[in-house]
Every structure is written in structure tokens, then in C-alpha cells.
Amino acid sequence: MAERMVKCIKLGRELPGLDEPPFDNELGRRIYENVSKDAWQMWVEQLKMIVNEYRLNLADREAQKLVRQAMEEYFFGQGVAPPPDYVPPQK
């Protein structure tokens, strides 16, 4: 069976899409229809940085709201700026 392809909104080219919507809501459907697996993996790394830098508790509704807003901005807006005090890891 061939992989489902999407025109990735983040990477700007035709790539394999997610296997299923990440959430059962409108945002999840938009991501499923417009975001590639590669771009989703990039988001997961961005999310780790956001959670760690802001020390978010994802069980908290305000933290969930912040993550949802960052996700929408990451995929469908201007992108997400790193937290003000963020220092990238040394390689």
C-alpha cells in the first residue's frame, strides 16, 4: 500500500503524511491534511524545547493552551520564536 502524500505546509513540498490525525479536533484534522511526517518530527523537537524551557506541566490547562497556540503558529503562522533565554545545545 502506498504512503499517503501531502503538500507539506511547513516544508513546501510533497512528502509522506501522518498516518492519522494527531488530535480529534479541527487542528488535528488541519495538521493531518497539511503536515508531513518530517515536519511533525520537527515539531516534536520544538515542543520538547518549549516544555523544558518554560518548565510546562502538560496536565495544566494553561500549559496545554500555550502548546496549542505554539503549534498553530509553528505550522500555520509565522513560526515560533525560541524562549527569550534559550541557549541551543553545544554539538
C-alpha positions in Angstrom: 0.0 0.0 0.0 1.4 3.4 -1.0 2.1 6.0 1.7 -0.4 8.9 1.8 1.3 12.1 0.5 0.6 15.7 1.5 1.8 19.0 0.2 3.6 19.9 3.4 2.7 23.4 4.6 5.9 23.6 6.6 8.5 22.2 4.2 6.8 23.3 1.0 6.9 20.0 -0.9 5.1 16.7 -1.4 6.1 14.3 1.4 4.6 11.4 3.3 1.8 12.5 5.6 0.9 11.4 9.1 -0.8 8.0 9.5 -3.7 9.5 11.4 -4.7 12.9 12.8 -2.7 13.7 16.0 -5.8 15.1 17.7 -9.6 14.5 17.4 -10.4 18.2 16.7 -10.2 20.8 13.9 -6.5 21.5 14.5 -5.7 17.7 14.3 -7.5 17.5 11.0 -5.7 20.5 9.6 -2.4 19.0 10.6 -3.3 15.6 9.2 -4.2 17.2 5.8 -1.3 19.6 5.6 1.7 18.4 7.6 4.3 15.8 6.6 5.8 13.2 9.0 9.1 15.1 8.7 7.6 18.4 9.7 5.7 16.7 12.6 9.0 15.3 13.9 10.5 18.8 13.7 7.5 20.0 15.8 8.1 17.3 18.4 11.7 18.6 18.8 10.4 22.2 19.1 7.8 21.0 21.6 10.5 19.4 23.8 12.4 22.7 23.9 9.2 24.7 24.7 8.2 22.3 27.5 11.7 22.3 29.0 12.5 26.0 28.7 9.1 27.1 30.1 9.0 24.2 32.6 5.5 23.3 31.5 3.3 20.8 33.2 1.3 19.4 30.3 -1.5 18.4 32.7 -2.2 22.1 33.3 -4.8 23.7 31.1 -2.8 26.9 30.6 0.2 24.9 29.5 -2.0 23.0 27.1 -3.3 26.3 25.7 0.2 27.6 25.3 1.3 24.5 23.4 -1.8 24.5 21.2 -1.1 28.2 20.3 2.6 27.5 19.6 1.6 24.5 17.4 -0.8 26.6 15.3 1.8 29.3 14.9 4.5 26.8 14.1 2.5 25.1 11.3 0.1 27.8 10.1 1.5 31.1 11.2 4.9 32.9 11.2 6.7 30.2 13.2 7.6 30.1 16.9 10.4 32.1 18.3 12.6 30.3 20.9 12.1 31.3 24.5 13.9 34.5 25.4 16.7 32.8 27.5 17.1 29.8 25.2 20.6 28.7 24.5 21.0 26.0 21.9 22.9 22.8 23.0 26.5 22.7 22.0 27.3 20.0 19.5 
